[in-house]
Amino acid sequence: MKKNILLFIALFFSFHLYAQFFGGADIPEVGIVLEIIPSELNAGESFTVFATYEIPEDYHIFLNEDLFTIEIGQSDIIPGDVFYPVDESEPLLGIPAFSHSVTISRTFSLTDDFSSGAHSIEIIAFYQMCEDDGACLLPVKVPFQRSISVGDSGTVPSGSPFSLVLWYILLAFAGGIILNIMPCVLPLLSVKALNLVEQSSHDKKTILFSSLLYGAGILVSFLILALSVILLKSSGEAFGWGFQFQNPLFVTVLLTLIFIFSLSLFDIYTFNPPNKGMETASHYSAGRSYRSSFITGVFAVLVATPCTAPFMGAALGFAFSQSPFVILMIFTALSLGFALPFILLGLFPALISRIPKPGKWMNTFKEFMGFLLLGTMVYLLTTLHSLIGDSIKGVLWFLLFTGLAVWIFGRFGSVVEKKSKRIFAISSAILIIGGSFYSFVDLTTVQSSSQNASIEDGVWQVFSEELVQQYREEDKPVFVDFYADWCTSCKVNDAAVLNRKRILDLFESKGVQLLKGDFTSGDREIAQWLARYERAGVPLYLLFRPGEDAIVFPEFLSIGMVEEELKKIKP
């Protein structure tokens, strides 16, 4: 019996081997697109190879680390681990299997003694394709030739001289200054301005120290972001500016903190100093001011990341392709620019005197700022809805109970109450917040429906690289809009320019094909396009005129600049 089974298996695979060798014309091929990011680097640094496999219908590729991988056969290029998007696979026979299209990546590191100059390297993409009915074909390896430019160790790449790095550092500094007036940051900075008015009666040293701590909160937060970028870059993960807003847990925690902060502006709760004399109260008030200044700086960075100010996109896009040292330098320049206005107020406190003196107006202004922060919370809720769909209902219940917990803390947990009552109030608040989060919040990510909603009228199409290539081969002009639901700049451009009838009519008259790429939940293909055009994140707007390279628009659009480029399209 065993011999018969073995004979059957041998005959079965013999027929398939025969079909491969003598009937190979009927076997479809896997299309592979391979890209290196970055292609300019120094000895001792790393680059990532992205390989996108287009798998034919009725076939799949199993996750087999030996047969589905990327290799470079040079001893001075050290391979890292291969990244497989397992969440995009479907289990077959208990093994993850990929169909249709899949992108894998692998990070490689150059040795410290890697010679400088231009190098052509051979990269081999391996795969073994299997039919959906269970039979697997012979393993295949596809060689690619790609070029990298290597600078001297300890310097920037040959394509990035010191003057160019300095230019982007200045752009980052200017972008940080402009970031202060962006709509997602302004409400929180207004609260900081109010805090400075409250301190106007203090000595100059207190005001300066508070401003410096605010700047320190900004600097520390940006450095943490920079280190996150360096770690993600070294792992080969796709990312962009604002990447943390693709994480539902991050968005939930941030909007909850902003909600709690806004409640304090309505005096739902306050932190009152203990009644131990004016000296103790004054000391506590100063300490509270210092702590709040640092925390406000941290919050300012967190709420700033959905915005991209002018100059920022170009500077961060450049930084993301550079060495860790350059990334830290550009993020530091961005943080210094962002903190500059309030540091100047600390250095020149006489400027605060131009603001109206403390009075009843401050309570009205404070409560008005509370509503602006609630508006920020609602904005974040819309972002979270695009990530988790109908599960947003549970988050709303969680926020309701969080508000109740904060009220209990403010009503029974202040320092003027008895110690036993404070302990009960604080314990109850923590239990309510923790219990309601566990009971109501489900942060499972769902596929964003915003793309489908955006093309219901038939004007916009969902972006794909194949569609761009198809229209360009047909000599049709193409406009590509990369956006995200959490991107404030994207929404401003949509309302002010792209959705205006005047621009839509011009698009139609010129025969422009309109494509939208949704980066809300992250997308590896879009991340590669952002890196290709040296942008750190969305928005990115591209116009392809027939026979020409892409026209890259700035982060903020105007009707005039779009019309000017569209009118150059030849009929």
N, C-alpha and C positions, 0 to 999 in steps of 0.2 A: 504493500500500500504506500509506504514512504517513498519507494522508488518511483511509483507512478506520479506522486505529487511533485517530486523533484524534476521528473521528466517534463511534466506539464509546465512548471515554472521556467525551465530551460527553453522549451519551445516558445513560450509566450514572449520572453525577452529576446529570443533569436529573431522572431518576426519583427519586433520593434527595431532591433539593431539593423536588420535588413532594410527596413523602411527608411531609416536614417541615412544609410550609406547609398542606397540605390533609388530611393524615392525622395531625396532631400528637397527637391524643388517644391514639394507640397508642404514643407514645414515652415511656418512663418518665423521671421526673425524678431528678436527683441531690439527695439530702438534704444540707444543709450546716449544721453547728453551728459557731458562731463565738464565740470567747472572747478577752478582753483580760486580760493579766496583766503588771504590776499595773494597776489602774484608778485608783489614787491615786498621784500623783507630782508632782515639781517641774518647773519650766521648765528645759530643758537636759538632762533625764533621758530614759530610754528605756522603752518598753513593747513587749510582744510580742503579736502577734495570732496565735492558733491557729485554723486552719480545718480541720475534719474533714469530709471528703467521703464520703458513703455512696453507693457506685456500684452501680447495678442489675446484676442477673445478666446475663451475656452481653455486658457492655459494659466498657470500660476507658478510662482517661485517660492519654495520652502525657505524658511530661515535656517540656513545651515552655514555656520561661520567659516567652514572650510571651502564651500562651493559657492557662496554668495558673499563676495568681499571685494575689497580694493587693495591692490598691492603696488609697491614701488621697490624694485630690486636693486637698491643702492645701499651700500653699507653706511654712507654718511647721511642718509635720511632715515630717521628712526620712526617706525609706525606706532600709532596709538591704537585705542580700541575702536571698533566699528560701531557707529550708531545706527540702530534699526528702529524705525517708527512702529513699534509693536502694536500701538493702539490703532493703527490703520490695517492690521492684519486680521485674518479670520482663521480660526483653528481648523486644520484638516488632519485627521488621524492623531489629534493631540499635539500637532506641530503648527506654529504660526505660519501662515501662507499669505503671500501678497499677490494681488491681481490688478489688472488695469494699469496703474501707474504707482511707482514707489520711488522715493529718494532716500538713499543711504549716504552716510558721510564717514570720513575717517580723517583724523588729524595726524599730520606728520611733523616731526621736528628736525631741523637741520642741526648737525653737529657744530660745536663751537669753532672748529677749524674749517668749516665749509668755505670754499673759495668764493670770492666776490665776482660779480659780473653776471652776464646773461647765461642761463643754463637751459638746455632742452632735456626734459626728463620723460621717461616712458612710464606711463601709468596703466596698469592692467585691471580691467573690470571683469570679475568672474560671476558666472551664474549657471544654474542648471534649471531648465524649464521643464515643467511637468504638465501633462494633460489633466484636465479636470476629472477624467474617468480613472485616473490613478497611475498611468504609465509615465515614467520620467525619461527624458531624452539625455543624450550624452552631455557632460559638462562643457561649457564654452568659456573661452577667455578672449577678451577683446582689447587689443593694445591701443593706447592713445599717446600722442606726443603733445606735451604742453611745455610752455616756457615760464621760467621764473627769473626775476631779477634780484640778485643778492648784493646788498651793500656791505661795507666793512663792519665788523663787529664793533658795537658801541656807538654807531652812527645811525642816522636815519637812512632808509633806502636811497639809491641813486636818484630815484624819481621824486624824492622828498627832501630837498636841501634845507639847511637850517632856516634860510629866509622864508621858505614856504611854510615850515612849521610855525615860525614866529607870526606869519600872517594869519594862520588859522587860530592861533592863540589870541590874537587881537580880535578876530571875529567872534570867538567864544566870549571874550570879555564884554564886547559891545552887545552881543545877544543876551547876556546875563542882565545887563542894565535894562534893556527893552523888555525883558521877561517880567519886570515889575509892574508893567501896565497891561499885561495880558488878562483877559476876562476871568480865567480860572484862578488867578493869583490875587487879583485886586481886593476881593472881600476880606481875605485873611490879613493882607497888609494894612488895610484900613483899621483893623482891630489893633495891630501893632502901633500904628500912628496914634490911636487913642491911648494906648499904654504910655507912649512918650509924653502925651499931654498930661496924663496923671502924674508923671515923674517930673514935670517941669519945675515943681517947687523943691525938688531935691538938689543936692550939690552936683557940681559938674562931674565929679568922679563917679557917682552912682549912675548918671545918665550915660557916660562913656562906657562904663563896664557893662551895662545892660545892652548897649548897641553892639559891643564886641562879642558878647555871648550870643546875641542873635546871629551875628555873622559866623560864629563858631558852629552854631547849629546847622547853618546852611553848608558850611565847608565840610563838616563831618558827614552830612547826608550825601553830598555829591561825591565824596571820596568813597563812601560805601557803594554808591551806584557804579563808580569807576571800577572798583574791585570786582563787583558783580559782572560787569562787562568783560573784564580781563578773564575771569574764570569761565564765563560762557564762551568767549572767543577761543580759549584754549581747549574747550571740550568739543568744539565744532558745532555747538548749538546755534540755531538761527534765532536772531533777536533784532530789536531795534529800539529807538528811543520810545519810552513809555511801555516797554515790554512787560513791566510788572502789572499793568492794567489788563493784561490778558489772563491774570490769575484771579479767579473769583474770590478766593480767601483774602487776598490783599485788598481788593476793592471793598469787600464787606467790612473788614477791620477799619479801613480808612473812613468809609462813610459813617460807621458807628462812632468813631472818635470825633468826627466833625459834628455829628448830631449831638453828642454829649457836650462838646464845646459850645455849640449854639445855645443849648439849654442854660448854660451858665450866664450867657448874655441877657437872658430873660429872668435872671435871679432865681431859677428853679433850685439851684444849689449855690452855695458860696463857701469858700474856705476862710473862716474867720480866725483871727489870732487869739490865743488863749489870754485870759484876763490876768496877766501877771505884771502889770505896770506898763507905762508908756515905752520904756526902753526895750522891753521884750517884744512888744507889739511892733515897734519900729524895726527892730532887727528881723522879725519874722516877715514883715511886709517887704523889706528889701530882699530877703532871701527868696521870697515868693516871686518877686519881680525878676530876679536873676534866672530862676528856674523857668519861669514862663517865657522869658526872652529866648532862651536856648530851645525850648520846646516849640515856640512859634517859628523859629528858623527851620526846625525839622519839618513841621507841618507845611511851611511854605514850599519846600522842595517837593514834598509828596503831592501836593495839589498842583504843582507847576508842571509835572511830567506829561499831562495830556496836551499841553500847549507847546508849540514850537515857534519861538520868536524869530524875526528876520535875523539872518546871519548864523543862527544856531544850527540849522539843518546842515549847512555846508560844513561848519566846523566839526560837528559831531560825526558826520559821515566820514570826514577825513580821519578823525580820531579812531573810529572803529576799525580802520584798516592798518593802523600803525602799531608800534611796539607798546608794551605796558607803560613805559616811561612817558611817551607822548600822550597816551590816553590820560594819565594822571595829570599832566601839565594842562591839557585842554579843559578837563573837568574842574581843575583848580581855578583856572581863569574864568570859567563860567560862574563858579560859586562866588568869586570876588566881585564880579560885575553885578551879580544878583544882590549881594549884600551891601554894595557901595552906598546907595542912597541913605540907608539908616546908619551906616558907619559915619558918613559925613555929618548927619544930625548929631551923633554922639561927639564928634570932634568939634563941632561948632554949635553948641546947644542954644546959642542966641537965635538960631533959625527957628527953634521951637516957639519962641515968643511971638512969631508971626501968626501962629495958630491961636484961635480964640482961647482965652483963659478958662480953666475948669469952672463948670457951673451946671445948671440943670440940663443944658443942651446936651451934655455928655451922656446922660441916661437915655435920651431920645435917640441920639446917634448910635449908642451901644445896642439898643433894641433893634434899630434899623439894620445894623450889621448882622444881628442874629438872623434876621430874615434872609439876608444875602447868603449866609452860611447854610441855612436850610435849603436855599436854592441850589447851592453847590451839592448838598446831599441828594437832592432830587435828580440832579444831573448824573451823579454817580449811580443812582438807582437805575436810570435808563441804560447806563453802560452795563451794569450787572445783569439787567434783564436780557440784554443781547447775548450774554454769556451763559446764563442758566435758564432762560425761558420762563415758563410758568412757575418755577420754583421761587420766583421773586416774591410770591405771596407769603411764603414762610418767612422770608427776610423782613417783610413789613410787620408781621406779628412779633418777630424778635425785636424790632425797633420799638414797638409799642411797649413791650415788657421792659426793655432797656430804659425807656423814659420813666416807667413806673419805678424802677430800681433807683434811678437818679433822684427822683422826687423823694423816695423814702430816705435816701442818704442825706439830701438837703434838709428834710423836715426833722429827722430824728438823729442824724449823725454828725451834726456840727460840734465844734469843740466846746460850745457853751452848755451842751447837754451832759448828763451824768455819763460816766465811763461805761457802765453796763448798757445804757441805752445806745451809746455810740457803737459798741461792739455788736449789739443786736442789729442795728441799722446797717452797718457795713456788711455783716455776715449775710443778712437777708438780701441786700443788693447784689452781692456776688453770686448767691445761689440763684436768684431770679435771672440774672444775665446768663450764667452758665447753663441753667436748666432750660431756659427758652431757646438758647442757641442749639443745644443738643436735640430739643424736641421739634423745632420748627425749621431749622436751616438745612437745606440740601444744596450743596454747591457743585453738583455734578454738571459738567460742561455739556452744553448741547450745541448742535450746529446752528450758527447764526442764521436767522431768516432775513436779515437786513438786505442781503444781496437780492433775494427774490423780490422783496418789497420795492427795492430801488429800480427794478426794471419792469414793473407791472405795466407801465405805460408804453413799453416797447421802445423807449428812447435809448436806454442804456443796456448793454450786454455784460454778462459776467466775464471778467478777464481770464484769458488763458494765453500762454505763450504761443501755442499753435494758432490761435485765432489772430493774434497780431501778425504772425508770419504769413498766414493765409491772405489777409487783407493787403499786406505790403507786396506780396507777389502779384496781387491783382491791381497794383498801383492805386490803391484807395488810401486816402489820408486817414490816420488813426489818432484818436485822443484817448490817453489812458489816465485814469484817476485812481490812485491808490489811497485808501482812506481807512478809518476805523471809527466805530461808534463812540469811542472814548476820546477821539481827537477833536478838541475844541476848534482848532484852526480849520479843520476840514469842514465843520458845520458852518463856520463863518463864510468860507469861500463858496460853499454850496448856495447859501442864502443870498450872498451879495453879488455873485458872478454866475456860477455854472447853471443855476436853476432859473436864471432870468430869461424871459421870453426872447429878448433881443439876442442873447448869445445862442440860445437853442435854435433860433431861426437861422442864425449865421452858420452854425454847425450843419444844419440840414441843407442849406443852399450850397455849401461847399462839398457835400457828400461825405462828411466826416463820420467815421464809425466810432461810436462812443463805448468805451469799455471801463468797467469799475472793478477794482480788486479790493476785496474786504480783508483787512489785517486785524480785525477786532480780536479774534481768538488766536492770532498767529498763523502764518502760512509760510512754509519753507520756500516755495517758489517766489512769492512776493518778497521775502527777505533777501533772496538772491538778487532780485531786480533792484532793490534798495541799495544793496552793496555795490552793484554794477554801476550805478549812477552816483555813488558816494554820498548817499543820504542815510542819516542815522535812523530815520523813522518816517512815518506818514505825517503830513501829506507829501505825495510826489506826483507831479503832473507832467506828462510827456505828450508831445505832439510829433507824430511822424508824418512829414510831407512825402509824397511819392519820390523815391530815388534819393532821399536825404536822410542823414542821421537824426536822432531824436533831438527836439528842442526841449530843454529842461526849464520849467518855469520855477520861480521862487515860491517860498512857502505861502506867501500871501498874494492872492491874485487881484487884478483890477480888470474892469471891463475893457479898458483901453489896451492893455498889454495883450490880452487874449485876442481882441479884434485885430490888432496889428499883425500878429503871427498868422491868423486865419486868412487874412486878406492876401497873404503872400502865396497861398495855394493856387496853383495855375489850373484853369478850367480844363 
